[in-house]
């Protein structure tokens, strides 16, 4: 087992402990009108996207892409929930750059910074173009408590899958040291399409619960997050107790 993996698991545990404590302090943070709604969205979307990307493309990709996607999407949806217009193209470009950098940084460990930098630029430009064409996380916003995929969302999933696949292929051609370039590109495209598609479909459910979650349920969620964080933090010690080899 790689020592970076052990460290990443422990960091994730600490993060969950902090978030769980904030949930328990719901009233101190202003209750229904405080910042916890935004925090609830950020945590939930980070977990949803992080787990999806992690299962498809590895732990480090899940952590980086999950956090970047979850936090930026939460900020945009929080604004939509308040009935405001979506952000200007400048802000949307910043959100795209954050996600692009995170995706690139997650790939740099295995593919090098040349590939990572080119991939980050390409997908950032692609996302900005999508925003310009009216494709953004809060389009067709709804908080109904039921999964939903509109026609525009379905079209966006297809375009995202094709775009990420093409970007990975182009970067592989430029760098020319990626093994199984076609398989890797298809994998990146399909994982991105499936994860963002599922994430987009359950947005109405997450938004409904973010707006209507009772205070007592907030406390229960906080306790659950703290317990999960404790379990992840203890992972490093179980590695030692069980004599697991760490490289």
ChimeraX attribute file (.defattr): number of C-alpha atoms within 10 A of each C-alpha:
attribute: neighborCount
match mode: 1-to-1
recipient: residues
	/A:1	10
	/A:2	9
	/A:3	11
	/A:4	12
	/A:5	14
	/A:6	17
	/A:7	14
	/A:8	17
	/A:9	20
	/A:10	21
	/A:11	15
	/A:12	16
	/A:13	22
	/A:14	19
	/A:15	17
	/A:16	23
	/A:17	23
	/A:18	14
	/A:19	20
	/A:20	23
	/A:21	16
	/A:22	19
	/A:23	25
	/A:24	20
	/A:25	16
	/A:26	20
	/A:27	14
	/A:28	10
	/A:29	14
	/A:30	11
	/A:31	13
	/A:32	15
	/A:33	9
	/A:34	13
	/A:35	12
	/A:36	20
	/A:37	21
	/A:38	19
	/A:39	19
	/A:40	22
	/A:41	25
	/A:42	24
	/A:43	19
	/A:44	18
	/A:45	26
	/A:46	25
	/A:47	19
	/A:48	22
	/A:49	25
	/A:50	26
	/A:51	20
	/A:52	23
	/A:53	25
	/A:54	20
	/A:55	14
	/A:56	18
	/A:57	18
	/A:58	15
	/A:59	18
	/A:60	20
	/A:61	25
	/A:62	24
	/A:63	23
	/A:64	24
	/A:65	28
	/A:66	26
	/A:67	22
	/A:68	26
	/A:69	25
	/A:70	23
	/A:71	23
	/A:72	22
	/A:73	20
	/A:74	25
	/A:75	18
	/A:76	22
	/A:77	25
	/A:78	21
	/A:79	15
	/A:80	19
	/A:81	17
	/A:82	8
	/A:83	10
	/A:84	11
	/A:85	11
	/A:86	16
	/A:87	15
	/A:88	10
	/A:89	13
	/A:90	10
	/A:91	12
	/A:92	19
	/A:93	19
	/A:94	14
	/A:95	22
	/A:96	26
	/A:97	20
	/A:98	19
	/A:99	26
	/A:100	27
	/A:101	22
	/A:102	22
	/A:103	26
	/A:104	26
	/A:105	23
	/A:106	23
	/A:107	22
	/A:108	17
	/A:109	12
	/A:110	11
	/A:111	17
	/A:112	16
	/A:113	17
	/A:114	14
	/A:115	24
	/A:116	25
	/A:117	18
	/A:118	20
	/A:119	26
	/A:120	25
	/A:121	17
	/A:122	19
	/A:123	24
	/A:124	22
	/A:125	16
	/A:126	19
	/A:127	23
	/A:128	21
	/A:129	15
	/A:130	16
	/A:131	18
	/A:132	14
	/A:133	9
	/A:134	11
	/A:135	17
	/A:136	20
	/A:137	21
	/A:138	20
	/A:139	15
	/A:140	15
	/A:141	14
	/A:142	19
	/A:143	18
	/A:144	15
	/A:145	14
	/A:146	14
	/A:147	16
	/A:148	17
	/A:149	17
	/A:150	12
	/A:151	10
	/A:152	12
	/A:153	20
	/A:154	15
	/A:155	12
	/A:156	18
	/A:157	22
	/A:158	15
	/A:159	16
	/A:160	23
	/A:161	22
	/A:162	18
	/A:163	19
	/A:164	24
	/A:165	23
	/A:166	19
	/A:167	21
	/A:168	26
	/A:169	21
	/A:170	18
	/A:171	21
	/A:172	23
	/A:173	13
	/A:174	13
	/A:175	16
	/A:176	11
	/A:177	12
	/A:178	18
	/A:179	10
	/A:180	9
	/A:181	17
	/A:182	15
	/A:183	12
	/A:184	17
	/A:185	22
	/A:186	18
	/A:187	18
	/A:188	22
	/A:189	22
	/A:190	20
	/A:191	21
	/A:192	24
	/A:193	23
	/A:194	18
	/A:195	20
	/A:196	23
	/A:197	19
	/A:198	18
	/A:199	19
	/A:200	22
	/A:201	18
	/A:202	20
	/A:203	24
	/A:204	21
	/A:205	17
	/A:206	23
	/A:207	25
	/A:208	16
	/A:209	16
	/A:210	21
	/A:211	16
	/A:212	12
	/A:213	14
	/A:214	11
	/A:215	15
	/A:216	11
	/A:217	12
	/A:218	20
	/A:219	18
	/A:220	14
	/A:221	17
	/A:222	23
	/A:223	18
	/A:224	15
	/A:225	21
	/A:226	23
	/A:227	16
	/A:228	18
	/A:229	24
	/A:230	17
	/A:231	16
	/A:232	22
	/A:233	23
	/A:234	14
	/A:235	17
	/A:236	18
	/A:237	13
	/A:238	12
	/A:239	14
	/A:240	11
	/A:241	9
	/A:242	8
	/A:243	9
	/A:244	11
	/A:245	10
	/A:246	12
	/A:247	7
